[in-house]
Amino acid sequence: MTHNLKQNLPVLTADEYKLGQVHTVYHREETAKPESILFSSYLMVVNMTIGDDYYVPTTYIDDTRDGEAAVWLTLTHDDIKEKQLTRLPQFVANDQFTEEKLAKTDATSEKGDAYDKVMPLPPNLSAAEED
Protein backbone atom coordinates (compact mmCIF):
# COMPACT_ATOMS: atom_id res chain seq x y z
CA MET A 1 0.00 0.00 0.00
CA THR A 2 1.16 3.55 -0.69
CA HIS A 3 1.14 5.70 2.43
CA ASN A 4 0.70 9.45 2.52
CA LEU A 5 4.00 10.04 4.33
CA LYS A 6 5.40 13.52 4.77
CA GLN A 7 8.55 14.73 6.47
CA ASN A 8 8.18 15.75 10.11
CA LEU A 9 4.86 13.96 10.71
CA PRO A 10 4.82 12.49 14.22
CA VAL A 11 5.13 8.70 14.44
CA LEU A 12 3.14 7.02 17.19
CA THR A 13 3.13 3.41 18.34
CA ALA A 14 -0.02 1.35 18.83
CA ASP A 15 0.18 2.10 22.57
CA GLU A 16 0.36 5.87 21.83
CA TYR A 17 4.09 6.34 22.53
CA LYS A 18 5.53 9.16 20.42
CA LEU A 19 8.46 7.46 18.68
CA GLY A 20 9.65 10.50 16.72
CA GLN A 21 9.13 12.13 13.33
CA VAL A 22 9.10 10.87 9.75
CA HIS A 23 12.37 11.52 7.98
CA THR A 24 12.99 9.21 4.99
CA VAL A 25 11.72 6.04 3.31
CA TYR A 26 14.36 3.62 2.04
CA HIS A 27 13.47 1.00 -0.59
CA ARG A 28 15.59 -2.11 -0.92
CA GLU A 29 17.04 -2.63 -4.43
CA GLU A 30 17.35 -6.40 -4.03
CA THR A 31 14.40 -8.77 -3.61
CA ALA A 32 12.74 -8.57 -0.21
CA LYS A 33 12.47 -11.69 1.93
CA PRO A 34 10.02 -11.06 4.79
CA GLU A 35 10.47 -14.63 6.05
CA SER A 36 14.15 -13.74 6.67
CA ILE A 37 13.15 -10.38 8.19
CA LEU A 38 14.36 -8.57 5.06
CA PHE A 39 11.57 -6.15 4.26
CA SER A 40 11.27 -4.18 1.02
CA SER A 41 11.09 -0.69 2.54
CA TYR A 42 11.82 1.03 5.82
CA LEU A 43 10.63 4.27 7.36
CA MET A 44 13.39 6.22 9.09
CA VAL A 45 12.03 7.88 12.22
CA VAL A 46 14.13 10.56 13.92
CA ASN A 47 13.71 11.16 17.64
CA MET A 48 15.11 14.60 18.49
CA THR A 49 14.45 14.13 22.22
CA ILE A 50 16.64 11.10 22.89
CA GLY A 51 18.68 11.19 19.70
CA ASP A 52 17.82 7.73 18.37
CA ASP A 53 16.88 6.95 14.80
CA TYR A 54 14.48 4.08 14.17
CA TYR A 55 14.17 2.02 10.98
CA VAL A 56 10.65 0.64 10.90
CA PRO A 57 9.54 -1.67 8.08
CA THR A 58 6.65 0.05 6.32
CA THR A 59 4.69 -3.19 6.79
CA TYR A 60 4.12 -2.01 10.36
CA ILE A 61 2.35 1.22 9.39
CA ASP A 62 -1.30 1.03 10.46
CA ASP A 63 -3.25 1.30 7.19
CA THR A 64 -6.52 1.84 9.03
CA ARG A 65 -5.28 5.23 10.23
CA ASP A 66 -3.85 6.38 6.91
CA GLY A 67 -4.69 10.01 6.27
CA GLU A 68 -4.48 11.16 9.90
CA ALA A 69 -2.15 13.96 10.98
CA ALA A 70 0.32 11.38 12.28
CA VAL A 71 1.75 8.03 11.24
CA TRP A 72 0.50 5.23 13.47
CA LEU A 73 2.32 1.93 13.77
CA THR A 74 0.86 -1.49 14.53
CA LEU A 75 3.79 -2.10 16.92
CA THR A 76 3.91 -1.12 20.59
CA HIS A 77 6.86 0.66 22.17
CA ASP A 78 7.97 -2.69 23.69
CA ASP A 79 7.79 -4.30 20.23
CA ILE A 80 10.08 -1.57 18.89
CA LYS A 81 12.66 -2.28 21.61
CA GLU A 82 12.36 -6.06 21.20
CA LYS A 83 12.89 -5.91 17.42
CA GLN A 84 15.93 -3.61 17.85
CA LEU A 85 14.68 -1.18 15.23
CA THR A 86 17.45 1.30 15.98
CA ARG A 87 19.80 -0.81 13.87
CA LEU A 88 20.63 0.55 10.42
CA PRO A 89 19.41 -1.97 7.81
CA GLN A 90 22.34 -3.61 6.03
CA PHE A 91 21.10 -2.60 2.57
CA VAL A 92 21.14 1.06 3.67
CA ALA A 93 24.65 0.72 5.13
CA ASN A 94 25.77 -0.87 1.84
CA ASP A 95 24.18 1.95 -0.21
CA GLN A 96 21.88 -0.54 -2.01
CA PHE A 97 18.66 1.45 -1.81
CA THR A 98 16.56 4.10 -3.44
CA GLU A 99 15.39 6.96 -1.28
CA GLU A 100 11.84 8.21 -1.58
CA LYS A 101 11.58 11.99 -1.56
CA LEU A 102 8.90 13.01 0.90
CA ALA A 103 6.92 16.22 0.83
CA LYS A 104 7.55 18.55 3.73
CA THR A 105 4.96 19.40 6.35
CA ASP A 106 4.96 21.58 9.42
CA ALA A 107 3.55 18.60 11.39
CA THR A 108 1.01 20.63 13.30
CA SER A 109 -2.50 19.45 13.86
CA GLU A 110 -5.79 20.49 15.33
CA LYS A 111 -6.03 17.11 17.07
CA GLY A 112 -4.44 18.26 20.34
CA ASP A 113 -1.67 17.18 22.64
CA ALA A 114 -0.45 14.12 20.74
CA TYR A 115 0.90 16.23 17.89
CA ASP A 116 1.36 19.79 19.10
CA LYS A 117 4.97 19.61 20.30
CA VAL A 118 6.61 18.17 17.20
CA MET A 119 9.86 19.92 16.40
CA PRO A 120 10.80 20.45 12.76
CA LEU A 121 13.93 18.62 11.67
CA PRO A 122 17.06 20.76 11.62
CA PRO A 123 18.30 21.72 8.12
CA ASN A 124 21.12 19.15 8.16
CA LEU A 125 18.56 16.34 8.59
CA SER A 126 15.98 17.64 6.12
CA ALA A 127 15.88 15.95 2.73
CA ALA A 128 17.94 17.77 0.10
CA GLU A 129 15.96 19.76 -2.41
CA GLU A 130 16.09 18.51 -6.00
CA ASP A 131 17.73 20.90 -8.43
C-alpha positions in Angstrom: 0.0 0.0 0.0 1.2 3.6 -0.7 1.1 5.7 2.4 0.7 9.5 2.5 4.0 10.0 4.3 5.4 13.5 4.8 8.6 14.7 6.5 8.2 15.8 10.1 4.9 14.0 10.7 4.8 12.5 14.2 5.1 8.7 14.4 3.1 7.0 17.2 3.1 3.4 18.3 0.0 1.4 18.8 0.2 2.1 22.6 0.4 5.9 21.8 4.1 6.3 22.5 5.5 9.2 20.4 8.5 7.5 18.7 9.6 10.5 16.7 9.1 12.1 13.3 9.1 10.9 9.7 12.4 11.5 8.0 13.0 9.2 5.0 11.7 6.0 3.3 14.4 3.6 2.0 13.5 1.0 -0.6 15.6 -2.1 -0.9 17.0 -2.6 -4.4 17.3 -6.4 -4.0 14.4 -8.8 -3.6 12.7 -8.6 -0.2 12.5 -11.7 1.9 10.0 -11.1 4.8 10.5 -14.6 6.0 14.1 -13.7 6.7 13.1 -10.4 8.2 14.4 -8.6 5.1 11.6 -6.1 4.3 11.3 -4.2 1.0 11.1 -0.7 2.5 11.8 1.0 5.8 10.6 4.3 7.4 13.4 6.2 9.1 12.0 7.9 12.2 14.1 10.6 13.9 13.7 11.2 17.6 15.1 14.6 18.5 14.4 14.1 22.2 16.6 11.1 22.9 18.7 11.2 19.7 17.8 7.7 18.4 16.9 7.0 14.8 14.5 4.1 14.2 14.2 2.0 11.0 10.7 0.6 10.9 9.5 -1.7 8.1 6.6 0.0 6.3 4.7 -3.2 6.8 4.1 -2.0 10.4 2.3 1.2 9.4 -1.3 1.0 10.5 -3.2 1.3 7.2 -6.5 1.8 9.0 -5.3 5.2 10.2 -3.8 6.4 6.9 -4.7 10.0 6.3 -4.5 11.2 9.9 -2.1 14.0 11.0 0.3 11.4 12.3 1.8 8.0 11.2 0.5 5.2 13.5 2.3 1.9 13.8 0.9 -1.5 14.5 3.8 -2.1 16.9 3.9 -1.1 20.6 6.9 0.7 22.2 8.0 -2.7 23.7 7.8 -4.3 20.2 10.1 -1.6 18.9 12.7 -2.3 21.6 12.4 -6.1 21.2 12.9 -5.9 17.4 15.9 -3.6 17.8 14.7 -1.2 15.2 17.5 1.3 16.0 19.8 -0.8 13.9 20.6 0.5 10.4 19.4 -2.0 7.8 22.3 -3.6 6.0 21.1 -2.6 2.6 21.1 1.1 3.7 24.6 0.7 5.1 25.8 -0.9 1.8 24.2 1.9 -0.2 21.9 -0.5 -2.0 18.7 1.4 -1.8 16.6 4.1 -3.4 15.4 7.0 -1.3 11.8 8.2 -1.6 11.6 12.0 -1.6 8.9 13.0 0.9 6.9 16.2 0.8 7.5 18.6 3.7 5.0 19.4 6.3 5.0 21.6 9.4 3.5 18.6 11.4 1.0 20.6 13.3 -2.5 19.5 13.9 -5.8 20.5 15.3 -6.0 17.1 17.1 -4.4 18.3 20.3 -1.7 17.2 22.6 -0.5 14.1 20.7 0.9 16.2 17.9 1.4 19.8 19.1 5.0 19.6 20.3 6.6 18.2 17.2 9.9 19.9 16.4 10.8 20.5 12.8 13.9 18.6 11.7 17.1 20.8 11.6 18.3 21.7 8.1 21.1 19.2 8.2 18.6 16.3 8.6 16.0 17.6 6.1 15.9 16.0 2.7 17.9 17.8 0.1 16.0 19.8 -2.4 16.1 18.5 -6.0 17.7 20.9 -8.4 
